[in-house]
Each structure stands twice: as C-alpha cells, then as structure tokens.
Amino acid sequence: MAYEVKRDFIGYGANPPDPHWPGGARLAVNFVMNYEEGSEPSYQLGDGVTENGLTEAHGLNQVKSGRDLAAEGMFEYGSRVGFWRLHRLFQERGLPLTVFGCALALEQNPEAAAAIRAAGYDVCSHGWRWVKHFELSEAEEREHIARAVTSLERTVGHRPDGWYCRYGPSVNTRRLVVEHGGFLYDSDYYGEELPFWVTVDGKAQLVVPYSLVNNDGKYAGWMGTSDQWFSFIRDAFDMLYAEGAKAPKMMSIGLHMRLIGHPARAVGLQRLLDYMMQRKDVWITRRVDIAKHWIATHPYPGKGLNE
C-alpha cells in the first residue's frame, strides 16, 4: 500500500519510552539555527515578490514595482551579522548547534558555510530554497530535494543528516525524502516531544519532531523583549527538566539569524545558554546525535507504524 499521511491522536500516550539519554540526562536540548537568508522569494531570484517573513518589514516600504528594500536588508542582516553573533555565542561556550540550512542560502555565503563546516555543526536540509513545499508539484519537490542534497554536500562538506520543510511539508514530502534516501530522519512534525518511527512504503523513517513554540518566531508576533523570550523558553525548559526526573524529555529551540541575531534579542539567548549550562543532567546536543542515539537505543520495531 502506498504511503499516505495519517493523523495520530494517541502517540506514546501516558507511558512514553525512556530515551536513556547519554549520562542519564533528564533532558536532551537541541538548538537549531535556521539559515534561510538568500534563498527566500525575491526579485533577485526572479520571483517577482519580496519575502518579509520573520522580519519587521511588512510591505511598508514597497514601491510600485513591489520590491521591498527594507525587507531585503533585514534578510541580509541575518547573513551578514546575525549568523556571526549566534556562531560566537555557541563557540565561546563550546556548545553544539544544528543548522537547518537552505542550500541556496549557504551558496550565497561561502564564509559562513566554511564556519559551519569547521565548527562541526550538523546540517539538516531546509530545502533547496525557502519556499512552501506544499505549493510545489510532486516533480518540483523531488527536484528540490535532489538539488538541496547536491548543493549542501558541496558547501558544507557532507550531505544533510535530516530534512525539514518551511512552514510544513506537502502530503508527498516524507515519501519523497525516503525515496531519495540517505536521510537519518525528518523533522516535519510538531505533535510530539520525543522521536518516533513511521513506516514509509515499507521502509523505516525516524521522525525527530521540531517546535514552533520554543522558537524565536515569537519576536515576530506578540513578544518584544529579550526578558520575555528568555523567561518563556526558560519556563519550558524548567518544566521539561522537572518532568525528566521520571520521564526524560527532548526540547527543540528554533533560532533565526535575522531575528534573534539582533543584539537586544541575542542577550536573551546568551542568558538562556548560561542558565541551561548551570543545570546538571542536561544533554545539549546536535540533532543528528539525538537521531543516532534513538536509532541505537530504540531501533525500528518493524512494519505497521503509520503504514
């Protein structure tokens, strides 16, 4: 039977598995830097529109052509400045980081790609471009996946470990990712706090869920200050840490260079990193290491999962 996306309202239920995180950690924390700048819809790339997502620009500076130079500059800030600030915060603390990388964006900044490679950050493909995959045809999506893998192998020196779409996958995405092969996991799911297995056309596929809640996207909505963001993410961490004493947890935290890369916001991230590092039994790690650990500790149980 061909794979189709099915909803599951039960999941692990009241008895989630014990992840057995390394060192007996209560909580595995993964920070994700979304590298999108330079691959977004733009006039430069022939789209006839300026993307302003997750910026302070909302079409206020558009001229008759529709080109929004304010939004373009805010995306460029992420690549020119924000990346290096976030990179420094993690490097100074010796902390690992996962990059959700849009392939074309990393092509636009070879220096950043080299820094990612040198730092040993793992890379999860965020697509060939920062576009809505659910708007692509199956053939277009298949091509985007292939182009992304080829490009990232060239820029960061290894093929992407995982896959994650912008905003949400199409009904074809997971099947096409498995069809292409070579990915340890995908993160196109928001409905769980631990990894889990699915069966896709008879093959095992690990899902390492992501979060839009524990995310600096809040800065593009109701949140204004670093104190608000720090306290919000800290509260999530504290609850998961407390729960982890009996049932260890996983936490994903999403970062965007053009958002939290600004100094008044980056202070909140700095405080959060230092706060987490003071706690014992916390495994701050790369996403690929979570996937590898889960594969080794909770191997694929066989067909029949979401088949």
C-alpha positions as CSV (number, residue, x, y, z in Angstrom):
1,M,0.0,0.0,0.0
2,A,1.4,3.4,-1.0
3,Y,2.3,5.7,1.9
4,E,-0.2,8.4,2.9
5,V,-0.2,10.8,5.7
6,K,-2.4,9.7,8.6
7,R,-3.3,11.6,11.7
8,D,-2.5,10.0,15.1
9,F,-4.1,11.5,18.2
10,I,-2.6,8.9,20.6
11,G,1.1,8.7,20.1
12,Y,3.0,7.4,23.2
13,G,0.1,8.2,25.5
14,A,0.7,8.1,29.3
15,N,3.8,5.9,29.0
16,P,6.4,7.4,26.7
17,P,9.6,5.3,26.3
18,D,12.7,6.2,28.3
19,P,15.1,7.7,25.9
20,H,18.1,6.6,28.0
21,W,19.9,9.8,27.1
22,P,23.7,9.6,27.5
23,G,24.9,10.1,31.0
24,G,21.4,9.6,32.3
25,A,20.4,13.1,31.3
26,R,16.9,14.2,32.2
27,L,16.6,16.4,29.1
28,A,18.1,16.5,25.6
29,V,18.2,20.0,24.3
30,N,18.8,20.8,20.6
31,F,19.3,24.4,19.4
32,V,18.5,24.9,15.7
33,M,19.8,27.9,13.6
34,N,17.6,28.3,10.6
35,Y,19.8,29.6,7.7
36,E,17.4,30.9,5.1
37,E,18.8,34.3,4.0
38,G,19.5,34.4,0.3
39,S,17.1,31.6,-0.7
40,E,13.8,33.4,0.1
41,P,11.4,34.6,-2.6
42,S,12.9,37.7,-4.1
43,Y,13.3,39.8,-7.2
44,Q,16.9,38.7,-7.5
45,L,15.8,35.1,-7.9
46,G,13.0,36.0,-10.4
47,D,10.0,35.6,-8.1
48,G,8.5,39.0,-8.6
49,V,7.9,39.4,-4.9
50,T,9.9,40.3,-1.8
51,E,9.6,37.9,1.1
52,N,9.2,39.7,4.5
53,G,8.6,36.7,6.7
54,L,10.0,36.9,10.3
55,T,11.2,40.5,9.8
56,E,10.0,43.9,10.9
57,A,9.1,44.8,7.3
58,H,5.5,44.3,6.4
59,G,5.3,45.9,2.9
60,L,5.7,49.4,4.4
61,N,8.5,50.3,2.0
62,Q,7.3,48.7,-1.2
63,V,7.5,50.9,-4.3
64,K,5.3,50.5,-7.4
65,S,7.5,47.6,-8.5
66,G,6.6,45.7,-5.3
67,R,10.2,45.3,-4.4
68,D,10.8,45.9,-0.6
69,L,14.3,47.0,0.0
70,A,13.7,47.2,3.8
71,A,12.8,43.5,3.9
72,E,15.8,42.6,1.7
73,G,18.1,44.4,4.1
74,M,16.7,42.6,7.1
75,F,17.3,39.3,5.4
76,E,20.8,40.4,4.6
77,Y,21.4,41.4,8.2
78,G,20.8,37.8,9.2
79,S,23.6,36.5,6.9
80,R,26.0,39.4,7.3
81,V,25.7,40.0,11.1
82,G,23.2,37.7,12.9
83,F,24.9,34.4,11.8
84,W,28.3,35.5,13.3
85,R,26.7,36.7,16.6
86,L,24.9,33.4,17.1
87,H,28.0,31.4,16.0
88,R,30.1,33.3,18.5
89,L,27.7,32.7,21.4
90,F,27.9,28.9,20.8
91,Q,31.6,28.7,20.1
92,E,32.5,30.7,23.2
93,R,30.7,28.1,25.3
94,G,31.8,25.1,23.4
95,L,28.2,24.2,22.6
96,P,26.9,22.2,19.6
97,L,24.4,23.6,17.2
98,T,22.2,22.2,14.4
99,V,21.8,24.2,11.2
100,F,18.5,24.0,9.2
101,G,20.2,25.1,6.0
102,C,18.5,26.2,2.8
103,A,21.0,25.1,0.2
104,L,20.9,28.1,-2.0
105,A,21.3,30.4,1.0
106,L,24.6,28.7,2.1
107,E,25.8,29.0,-1.5
108,Q,25.4,32.8,-1.1
109,N,27.8,33.0,1.8
110,P,30.8,30.6,1.5
111,E,32.5,32.1,4.6
112,A,29.5,31.1,6.7
113,A,29.4,27.7,5.1
114,A,33.1,27.2,5.9
115,A,32.5,28.3,9.5
116,I,29.6,25.7,9.9
117,R,31.9,23.0,8.5
118,A,34.8,24.0,10.7
119,A,32.6,24.1,13.9
120,G,31.2,20.6,13.3
121,Y,27.6,21.7,13.3
122,D,25.3,19.2,11.8
123,V,23.2,20.3,8.8
124,C,19.6,19.4,8.3
125,S,18.3,20.4,4.8
126,H,15.8,23.2,4.9
127,G,15.2,22.7,1.2
128,W,16.9,24.0,-1.9
129,R,15.1,27.3,-1.3
130,W,13.0,28.8,1.4
131,V,9.7,28.1,-0.3
132,K,6.5,26.5,0.6
133,H,6.8,22.8,-0.3
134,F,3.1,22.2,-0.1
135,E,2.7,24.5,-3.1
136,L,5.2,22.5,-5.3
137,S,4.1,19.7,-7.6
138,E,5.5,16.3,-6.8
139,A,8.0,16.6,-9.7
140,E,9.2,20.0,-8.5
141,E,9.5,18.8,-4.9
142,R,11.5,15.8,-6.0
143,E,13.9,18.1,-7.9
144,H,14.2,20.5,-4.9
145,I,15.2,17.6,-2.6
146,A,17.9,16.4,-5.0
147,R,19.3,19.9,-5.7
148,A,19.5,20.6,-1.9
149,V,21.5,17.5,-1.2
150,T,23.9,18.1,-4.0
151,S,24.4,21.7,-3.0
152,L,24.9,21.1,0.7
153,E,27.4,18.3,0.0
154,R,29.5,20.9,-1.8
155,T,29.1,23.9,0.6
156,V,29.4,22.2,4.0
157,G,31.3,19.1,3.0
158,H,28.7,16.5,3.8
159,R,25.2,15.5,2.8
160,P,22.5,16.7,5.1
161,D,21.7,14.4,8.0
162,G,18.0,15.2,8.1
163,W,15.1,17.1,6.3
164,Y,12.8,19.9,7.4
165,C,10.4,22.0,5.2
166,R,9.5,25.6,5.5
167,Y,6.2,26.0,7.5
168,G,5.1,22.5,6.7
169,P,5.5,19.6,4.3
170,S,3.3,18.6,1.4
171,V,1.5,15.2,1.6
172,N,4.3,13.9,-0.7
173,T,7.3,15.2,1.3
174,R,8.1,12.3,3.6
175,R,7.6,9.8,0.9
176,L,9.9,11.7,-1.5
177,V,12.6,12.1,1.3
178,V,12.5,8.4,1.8
179,E,12.6,7.8,-1.9
180,H,15.7,9.9,-2.3
181,G,17.3,8.1,0.6
182,G,20.3,8.9,2.8
183,F,18.5,10.9,5.5
184,L,18.7,9.7,9.1
185,Y,15.5,11.5,10.0
186,D,13.0,14.2,9.1
187,S,11.6,16.9,11.4
188,D,8.4,17.7,9.6
189,Y,6.2,17.2,12.6
190,Y,5.1,19.3,15.6
191,G,2.9,16.9,17.5
192,E,5.3,15.1,19.8
193,E,8.2,15.7,22.2
194,L,10.2,12.5,21.5
195,P,11.4,10.9,18.3
196,F,9.3,8.1,16.8
197,W,9.3,5.7,13.9
198,V,7.0,5.5,10.9
199,T,6.9,3.1,8.0
200,V,7.0,4.7,4.6
201,D,6.5,2.4,1.6
202,G,7.9,-0.5,3.6
203,K,10.9,1.5,4.8
204,A,11.8,2.8,8.3
205,Q,11.7,6.5,8.8
206,L,12.7,8.3,12.0
207,V,10.8,11.5,12.9
208,V,12.6,13.9,15.3
209,P,9.9,16.4,16.0
210,Y,10.5,20.2,16.0
211,S,8.8,23.1,17.8
212,L,7.4,26.4,16.6
213,V,6.5,27.2,20.2
214,N,10.1,27.1,21.6
215,N,11.2,29.4,18.9
216,D,12.3,33.0,18.4
217,G,9.5,33.4,15.9
218,K,7.7,34.8,18.9
219,Y,9.7,38.0,18.3
220,A,7.7,38.4,15.0
221,G,4.5,38.2,17.0
222,W,3.5,39.3,20.5
223,M,6.9,39.2,22.1
224,G,9.1,42.3,22.3
225,T,12.0,41.9,24.7
226,S,14.8,39.5,25.5
227,D,13.5,39.2,29.0
228,Q,10.1,38.0,27.7
229,W,11.8,35.4,25.4
230,F,14.2,34.2,28.0
231,S,11.5,33.7,30.6
232,F,9.2,32.0,28.1
233,I,11.8,29.5,26.9
234,R,13.3,29.1,30.5
235,D,9.8,28.1,31.8
236,A,9.5,25.4,29.1
237,F,13.0,24.1,30.0
238,D,12.2,24.1,33.7
239,M,9.0,22.1,33.2
240,L,10.7,19.6,30.9
241,Y,13.6,19.3,33.3
242,A,11.4,18.6,36.3
243,E,9.3,16.0,34.3
244,G,12.5,14.5,33.1
245,A,13.3,13.2,36.6
246,K,10.8,10.5,36.0
247,A,10.4,10.5,32.2
248,P,13.3,12.1,30.3
249,K,12.4,14.6,27.6
250,M,13.6,16.3,24.4
251,M,13.5,20.0,23.7
252,S,14.0,21.8,20.4
253,I,14.7,25.5,20.3
254,G,14.5,27.3,16.9
255,L,16.6,30.4,16.1
256,H,16.6,32.7,13.1
257,M,19.6,34.8,12.3
258,R,17.6,37.9,11.2
259,L,15.5,37.7,14.4
260,I,17.5,36.7,17.5
261,G,20.7,37.7,15.8
262,H,20.0,41.4,16.8
263,P,21.8,42.4,19.9
264,A,18.8,43.3,22.1
265,R,17.4,39.8,21.4
266,A,20.6,37.9,21.4
267,V,21.0,38.8,25.1
268,G,18.1,36.6,25.8
269,L,19.8,33.7,24.1
270,Q,23.0,34.4,25.9
271,R,21.2,34.3,29.3
272,L,19.4,31.1,28.3
273,L,22.6,29.2,27.3
274,D,24.3,30.2,30.6
275,Y,21.2,29.2,32.6
276,M,21.0,25.8,31.0
277,M,24.7,25.2,31.4
278,Q,24.3,25.6,35.2
279,R,22.0,22.6,35.4
280,K,23.2,19.0,35.8
281,D,21.8,16.1,33.7
282,V,21.2,18.2,30.6
283,W,22.4,17.0,27.3
284,I,22.8,19.9,24.9
285,T,23.5,18.2,21.6
286,R,23.2,18.2,17.9
287,R,20.0,16.9,16.2
288,V,21.9,14.2,14.4
289,D,23.2,12.8,17.7
290,I,19.7,12.6,19.0
291,A,18.7,10.7,15.9
292,K,21.7,8.3,16.1
293,H,21.1,7.7,19.8
294,W,17.4,6.9,19.2
295,I,18.3,4.5,16.3
296,A,20.8,2.7,18.5
297,T,18.6,2.7,21.7
298,H,15.1,2.3,20.2
299,P,15.6,0.6,16.8
300,Y,12.9,0.4,14.3
301,P,10.3,-2.1,15.6
302,G,9.0,-3.2,12.2
303,K,6.3,-2.5,9.7
304,G,2.8,-1.4,10.7
305,L,3.7,2.0,12.1
306,N,1.6,4.6,10.2
307,E,1.8,2.3,7.2
